[in-house]
Amino acid sequence: MKAYELLFFVNPSLDVETRAAVMKRIDVTIAAGNGKVDNVDEWGKRKLAYEINDLTEGDYTLINFHADPASIAELDRVLRITDAVERHMIVRRDDQE
């Protein structure tokens, strides 16, 4: 299994239940691909460099996890169709194995 990190942000005006549902969906998707979440770091509300979908701020979350490379495409698909996630980025980490 390879080490990855996922950074995503949601609209800061979303309620706590919606944010928890997004995290649960991500956890379930990673676990379905025999992956393991190592660390979840909630950065909180940050100002965006430029306006995205009429938003000037986003509520950021960074997730470090291990997964098989084949399951990353499924995670990317799930994040794309999740309406609450405004933007996301999945990066392979070579410094951790």
Sequence and secondary structure as in RCSB ss.txt:
>XXXX:A:sequence
MKAYELLFFVNPSLDVETRAAVMKRIDVTIAAGNGKVDNVDEWGKRKLAYEINDLTEGDYTLINFHADPASIAEL
DRVLRITDAVERHMIVRRDDQE
>XXXX:A:secstr
 EEEEEEEEE TTS HHHHHHHHHHHHHHHHHTT EEEEEEEEEEEEEEEEETTEEEEEEEEEEEEE GGGHHHH
HHHHHH TTEEEEEEEEESS  
